[in-house]
Amino acid sequence: MKQLIHPNIVRFVKLIETEKRIFLVMELIRGGHLKKLIKDRSAENNPLEDHEASIIMKHIFSALDYIHSRGIVHRDLKLGKFV
C-alpha cells in the first residue's frame, strides 16, 4: 500500500499493531465525502450535472486504472446506501 502514489488515492502512512488492535495510519484528506456531496445536492434539488459527474468518475477510473496496472483489484467500490 505504501507504494501506491496517485493523486486520487489516499496515501498509506504506516501500520501500528498493538496486542488487541491493528491501526492503519492514512493521509488526512480535507474536503468532505462524495456520498455527502451527492446527498446534499439532491436534498437541495440540485443534483450533480453530467459534466460534474463525469469529472468525478474520471478521477475514480484513473485511480482504479493505476491500481489495476499494479496487479491490485479493488472489490468494494461503492458509495453505500444513502437514499
Beta strands, then each sheet from edge to edge (+ up, - down):
strand 1: 12-17
strand 2: 22-26
sheet 1: 1+ 2-
end
